[in-house]
């Protein structure tokens, strides 16, 4: 049977993003190592020769019509491709090293726009010390453009998801929601903050916020922990407030589910949380930091501190 089918009940549109990933990983079988060397985190974590450092590998894409529209200039689109990959490295606490760039280009893509895309990607990479060392170009369908970057970084210790413990304190950098008003294109990955967190052993888990806090927080926790979140004190962005006035949705809904915040969400051992918070604020006085709540035993749910009920807002999903 081919990849395309007219049978609606067999379409991947019937599946959630998590179900699709589960099917693919299970079908890869022995070719896919177990987490954290394999799928399940922001980066794959692979030991290097000699074991003195760990290699963090990640890959992400930008697609015309999905991650930017036709009105977006090439500089910003190219920078977004690089920076959203670097945000994954930031979540691992890794220092960027090298990358491979793949482009699928429709024959009607403007040549000047393409040059600008490369300029934007190159500038963002150079700023972070990332070298783009090769790649591939393929012709796509009319009206299409896809850029994919496979990135590597290195660290002596890698931060990951699913390694928090009951009692840990939860923190988030920056502000949340409203990325559609421009921040999804114009953001700086928290590389310096991630590297700093990596150097502090009391930081037990970390992820970046790409799909919204409502989705990424359960991903940080894993299946055996819950989080008690003080929803009333979420660091809501001004853009989220403006967007809520425009579309009528609750402000908190935007803060929890808009996605593409590209902030760091991390857990810290309870007995060191106050000290780390003070040290972070001293090291990064311009980076907002909010203590969200605490981790407890559970089943992978984010709960409202006020009433203990699960937060029902869902984050972004590529499919159902």
ABEGO torsion letter per residue (X at the ends): XBABBABAAABAAABBAAAAAAAAAAAAEAABBBOAABBGBABBBBBBBGGABBBBBBBBBBBBGAABBAABBAAAAAAAAAAAAAAAAAAAGBBBABBBBBBBBBAABBAAAAAAAAAAAAAAAAAAGBBBAEEBBBBBBBGBBBBBBBBBBBBABBBBBGABBBGBBBBBBEBBEGAAAGAAABBBBBAAAAAAAAABAABABBBBBAAEAAAAAAAAAEAABBBBBBAAABBBBAAAAAAAAAAGBBAAAAAAAAEGAGBBBBBBBAAAAAAAAAAAAAABAABBBBBAEBBBBEAGBBBBAAAGBBBABBBBBABX
